[in-house]
C-alpha cells in the first residue's frame, strides 16, 4: 500500500509506468538492493546545478543498471527549467519522459509526443523519468530500439521526407570525392543508403556493411540488391568491436560512417574500430550531428526532452583531434543541413504539405552548404569530414 502523501499524489503516473510504489527507494529509507528510486524536491528547489551532485549521489546508490530515477519537482515548472534539470542529470542519467501533473489532469510527454492520461492528482508538479545512459546505449537496448523502428528508418520512394532522407545520405557518401575504391565498408549502415551511394560513386566491386540491428541489415541488403550492387556482405555488430574486418580479412579502401558515433557508449573504442577497418592509403568519410550549432543550442535550451544522441554527440573538433592522434590525416570538412529555421520548415513541409516544398528547400540546403559549409560550421546541424590513412 502507498503510505506517503507524495506517493499517493503520484500513484496514477506510477501505474502508467508499471512501477510499484512500495518498492521504490526513497531518500533516508533503507533499500535492500538498487532498483527504481523516487526523490522529491520542493517548489523552492530551482537550481539544478547546485542540487545535481546530491541527486546523482542518491541515484548512484539506489538506481540499478536498468532502473529508473523518478525525480518529482513540486510546483509549476516551465520547459526551459526542465531542460536545465535534464542537463544537470546528464551524463549519468537521461530524461526520456516527463509527467506534467496538474490539478485537473496528467499529461505524459516523450520525444514521440504528448498523451493525456485518465484521472487527476490534486497537485501541481513535474515528474522526470530518467534512466542510466549506460543502459540506454547498451548493446541490448540499442538493438531492440533499431529493430523496432527499422521500417520507419527505411522510407519508401514517394513518402513525405524521402527526398530529404536520400539527399542527406547521398551528400555524405559523395564527400569521398574522386577517390576510387574496390572495397567499401558502411560502418553502422542503418538502411544502407550511405554505403550504397558511396559504393556506386567509387565504382566498388564489393560493399560490406554492419549494424546493431539484424532487421536494419535486412533492409540494407534489399536496398543494395535493388540498386544493382551484386556483392554485398552484412553482419550484425557494433562500432566499438566491429565485425569487419574479421581475422584474416583485409581492411577497406573506403569506410563511410554517418550518424552512428552519437549512439556510441564509448566513442574512444568506436574511433579505434574505425581506424582498424581502414586500409593504409584508404579514405574515411565520417559525419554526425553538430551539437553546438545554432539550432541545436536552441533545442537544448528550450526543450525538456531530446533524443539521447543529441546529448551524446561529440563535437567535430574532438573527433578530428582523436583521429589525428590515431594517425589519420584530415583532408576536408563541411557543414550540411542548415540550422534553425530550415529543419523546422522541412518538418512542417513533410507533415503538413506532404513534401510539396521538397525541391526548393533542398536546393536551399545545397546552396548554403556549397557557400558556407566549410566556413561557418555552426550554421549547420550536421557535419562531415574526410580523412586518409597514410600508406
Buried (B, 14 or more C-beta within 10 A) or exposed (E): EBEBEBBBBBBBBBBBBEBEBEEBBBEEEEEEEBBBBBBBBEEEBBEBEEBBEEBBEBBEEBBBEBBBBBBBBBBEBEBEBBBBBBBBBBEBBBBBBBBBBBEEBBEBBEEEEEEEBEEEBEBBBBBBBBBBBBBBBBEEBBBEBBBEEBEEBBBEEEEBBBBBBBBBBBBBBBBBEEBEBEBBBBBBBBBBBBBBBBBBBBEBEBBBBBBBBBBBBBBBBBBBEEBEBEEBBBBBBBBBEBBBBEEEEEBBBBBBBBBBBBBBBBBEBBBBBBBBBBBEEBBBBBBBBBBBBBBBBBBBEEBBBBBBBBBBBBBBEEBBEBBEEBEBEBBEBBBBBBBBEBBEBBEEBBEEEEBEBBEEBBEBBBEBBEEBBEEBBBBBBBBBBBBBBEE
